[in-house]
């Protein structure tokens, strides 16, 4: 069989990503929402590419486009990603995984080579949750874990999820039929840009994901006493914002001390009734804590909360802490990781192991079958931004590695 030409594959991937990136709800920025006319146009283009690659094409009740290349057995290797975007998105987050899957399957279909297992390429329509206030709807349906309560969600225009499905030409009653048989789905592999700077920093184009990080969000609110900025002595203040500021610093200090095992971020800080000449009596913040190890995350959260209680007592502040999000870590299958690493080495690369700090469709697909992810270097680690970029050669190396992985896989 002809060895994959990474440079040629990368050029094709780049052209396809740019063509797909032209489908947007707005002329000057990329926005492609779930079950919208733009989703329909993108799905039709994906379906066209799948047919040109000699794949059998179908679409389920939530608009997931599926391209199938049959094997000699019942098992199927599932590949893919999502084609929806955030507002003012980049072109590579999601579509790269779909296009890589199409090009990899085409490599075998073009010479009519049947493997012991079939190949299914999946183009999910709702990973980002940018239309309805939930993520991963498409992949959860494929995994047989869709919660019908989502059908009552409402978008900003007052359209329910259920009605959006009908407007798209599908029927919500057919969602259960989207699920794969567990005996059929051998594994799910997703190619995705890293969305971070590690691969670029290490000088390597490809990485193997060990886990999708678990997440804890803690809402922290401090209650002090508002007072005049000029008349309340420093030693007698109950400054809620000062407590919040110390918490921000504490989160950074404690996370740095884990040497990469845990990351912690404060991206929201609120000061009700703020004024320049008033000691803040109330302050609230959200702390986002993530790790590839549930044990490390839980230990960090417990220690962090203990430190917050201590600083609140020292500053004579009231404090409440509420966990608003707890998502477990999604580990990647060790055997699949090893297969991807071998495929990278066979192409002359060094497989860098890293945790995915962002969520992916693999989190839903892990409810169905073992998963793995192949990360691709992106310039500056930038994602969810029009400046998002992966080079054609790096994308081609990823597709070539995926092809080698498929050739060596045994299911």
N, C-alpha and C positions, 0 to 999 in steps of 0.2 A: 504494500500500500504506500502511496506517495506520502512522504513526511510533510507535516503542515509547514507552510511558508508564513512565518510570523509577520514579516513585513507586509506581505500582500493581504493577509487577514486583517491586520491593523488598519490598512488604508480603507478596506471595505467597511470595517466597523466604524471608522471615523465618518465616512460618507453617509452611512445609515443613521448614525446618531445625529448628524447635522440635519438630515432630511426630517427625522422625527421631531427634532427641536424646533422646526419651523411651524409645527402645529400648536397653536396657542390661542387662548381666549382673548389675548390682547396683543396689539401690533408691536409694542415696544418692550415687552418683557414676557418671559415664559411663564404661563400659568395653564395647567391642564388638570381640570378637576374630574372627579369620579362621576361616571354616568352623565356626562355632558356631551354636547356635539363634538368637542375636541377629543374627548375619550373615544367617541365613535370613530372619528377620522383616524386617530392613532391606532386603534384596534384594527381597522380595515387595512391600514398600511402594513401592520405586523402580520396580519393574515395573508396578505399578498406576498410578502417576503417568505413566509413559511411555505406557501404553495410553490413558489419558485424554487425553494430548496427541496421540493419533492416530499414534503411532509403532509400528512392528513390533518386538516384543520377543523376545529370545532370551537364552540364558545358556550360557556355555562351561563347560569341565571344572573350572575353578578358581572358578566362581561369579561371574564378571564378567557383570553384567547389561548388555545392549546394546539401545538403542532406535534404530531406523533410520527415517529419512525419505528415501525414494528421490529421486534426481535424474534428469536426462535422460541423464547420462553414467555411466561406470564409476567415476570418481574419488569418493572420500568424504573429507569433512572430519571428523576425529575430535575429539571434545570430551569432557571428563569429569575425574574425579579419583577419590578413594577414599572408602569408607564405613566402613573399620575405624578404630579409635582407639587411642591410648595408654591406659594406666591413669590414671584420674581426668582425663579429657580435657575439652576444650571442644567445643562443638557445631559450630563453623564450619570447622575444619581438615579439608578433604576434601569433606564434603557440599556446601559452597557450589559447588564446581566441577561436581558432578554436577547439582545443581538448576539452576544457571545454564545448563548445556547443555540440559536438558529445556525450560526456559522459552524459550530461544532457538529451539530446533527447533520448539516448539509455535507460535511466532510465524508460521512459514511453513506448518506443517501445518494450522493453523486456517483458513487461506484457500486451502488446496490449491495452494500455490505451489511448483512444482518448479523447482529451481535446476539449473545445469549439472552440479552435483555433489551427491551425497547427503550427508546429515548423520547421523553416528553418535554417540550419547551413550553413554559407557562409565562404569560404576560398578564400579571395582576393589575387591577385598576385602582386599588384603594389601599396603599401602604401608608401614605402620609397622613390620611385623615384630614385633608385640607377642606373638604366639603362638609362632612358630618363629624361630630365631636368624638369619633372613635377611629382607631387605626386598624389595619390588617384585616379588614372585612373580607376581602377576596381570598386571601390565603387561609383564613380561618374556615371559610366555606369549603375549600379544597381539602382541608385537613379534617373536615367533619366536626368542627368545633364552633360553628357560627351560632351566636345567640340571637334568637328571633326578636328579643327586646330591642335590638338595634333598628328594627324596621320602623319604630316610632320616633327615631331621631329626626330632628328638623334642621334644615340648612338656613343660612341667613335670609333667604327669600321666602321662608315658610313652607318649603316643599319637604314632605316626609321622605325618608329613605324608601319606604314602600312605593310611594308615588313616583319617585325618581327611577326606580327599577321598571315600572310600567311605561314611563315615558321613554325609556331606553329601548323598549320593545321586548322586555323580558317579564317573567312572572315570578314573584317572590315564592310562590308555592313550589317552584322547581329547585330552590336552593339546596335542599338535602341531596339532590341528585348530583350536585357538583363534587361531592366527597369521593375520594379514592377509596378503594378497598385496601385495607391494611396489608393484605397478603400480596397485593400488586405493587405497592409503592416500596421500592428497595431503598431509596435514599433521595435526598434533595441537596443539590449543590448550587450555590449562588455565587456568581462573579459580581464584584461590586467595587467601586472606587473606595479607597480607604476612608475618606472624609477626615483625615488627620495627617500629621506631618512625619510619622515615624519612618515609613518606607523611604521617603525623600531624604530624611536625615541619615538613614543607614545606607543610602546609595543603592538600593535594590528595587526592582520594578514590581515584585510580587511578594505577597505574604500569605501565610496560612492562619486563619482565625482559630483560636483555641476555644473561645466562648463569646457569646453575646452577653454583655454585662447586665447584671441585675441592677435594679434602681430602687432607691428610697428617696422620697421627697418629704422633707419635714417643714411644716409651717411653724415658725417660731414667732411668738408675739411677746414683747416686753411691755409692762405697764409700770410707769414711774409717776412722776408728778410734774405737770407743767408749771413753769415759773418764769419770772422776768429774767432776761439774760444778763441784766446789769446788777440786779440786787440779790440774787441767790448765790451765796458763797460756794465755791467749788466743792468744798468738803461736805456740804450739806445738800448737794444736789442728788436727785433720783432721775438721772438722765437716761431715758429709754433708748435714745439713738446711740449714746455712747456704749450701752450694752450690746446693741445690734452691731455696731462697728467692731467691737471686740470679738463678737461671734464670727464675723466675716474673716477676721484675721486668724481666729482659732481654727476655722474650717480649712483654711489654706495651710497653716502650720501642721496640723495633724495629718492632712492628706499627703503633704510632702514627706512626712516622716515614714510613710508606708513604702516609700521608694517605688512608686508606680503601681502598687497593688490596689489602691483606692484613689479615686478622684472626687473632689468635692467642689461645688460651685454655688455661689450666691448670685443669681441673676435678677432677683426681684427684691427691692427694699422699699417699703412704704412708710411715710411719716404723715399720719392724719393731722389735719389742722396745722400744717407746718408754717412757721413764720421766722424770719431772720432774727428777731429779738426775743424768741421764746425758747426756753429749755424744753425739748420735746418730752411730752408725757407718755407718748405711745409710739411704738415702732414695731413693724412686722417684716419678716423676711422669709424667703423660701430657700432652703438648702437642698441641692440636688447631689446625691451621693451615689456613686456607681463603682462596681467592681466585677471582675471576672470570677470572683469567689464569693459565694453567699456567706460563708463563715467569716471571711475578712470584712465583708460589708456589715454584717450584723454586729460583729465585735466593735467595728468603728462607730456605728450608730450608738451603741450602748455607752461607749467611752465619751463620745461627743456630747451626748445628752447630759451625762454626769458633769462634764466641764461647764456646760451652759447653766445648769442648776447652781453650781458653785459660784460662777461669776454673777449670777442674778442675786444670790444671797449676799455676796460681797458688796454689790452696788445697791442693795436694798430695793430691788426691783421684783415685781411679780412677773412670772413667766408661764406661758402655756406652750406645749409642743405637741403637734398633731401630725401623725404620718398620713399623708394624703395619697401616697402611691407606694406600693411595694410590689415590685416585679422580680421574680426569681431569675437567677442566671440561667441562660440556655447554653449548655455545653455542646461543643461540636464533637462528633464521633471520632475517637482516636484513630481507628483504622482508615477512615476517610481522610483525616488530616495527614496521615502517613502517605496515603496515595497521592494527595496533592503535592506534598513535599517532594516525593520521588519524581513527579512529573516536572516540577520546577527545576530540580537538579539535572534531569535529563536534557533540559534546554540550556544548561550552563549557568543557571541562577542559584542564588542562595536563599532558601525559603526562610523568611523571617516570621517567627511566631508572634502573634499579637492578639489582644482582646479587642473586640468591637465595642466601643463605648456607645454607639448608636444602635437603635433598634432596627430590625429587618424582618422581612417575611419569614425568614428562617425560624423566628420565635414561634410563629403559628405552625409552620410545617413540622417542627419538632414534636408536635402533638400527634403527628401521623407516622413519622419515620425518622431514622437518623439523618442528621444534617451536617453540612460542611460549607465553608465559605472561603473563596479565594479573593484576596484583596489586591487592588491595583493602585500603584502610586499615583497620587494626584498632586498637581503643582501647588505648593504652599500649604498643602493640607486643607484647601478651601473647598467647602461644599455648601449646598443650599444658598447659592450665590451665583450670579451670572458669570463670575470669574472662574468657576469650576472648570477644571481641565485635566484630561489625561492624554498623553501623547499617543499617536497611532501605533508606534512601535510597542509601547507598554501594553496597550490593549491587544495587539497582535500576539505578544508573548503570553498573555493570559489565555487567549483562545487556543493557542498551540498547546499550552499546558493542560487545558481542559480536555483537548482531544487525546493527548497522551494518557491522561487520567482515565478517560473512558476506555481506551484500548487495553489498559491493564486491569480494569475493574472486574471483579467477580462477584456476581450476586445470585 
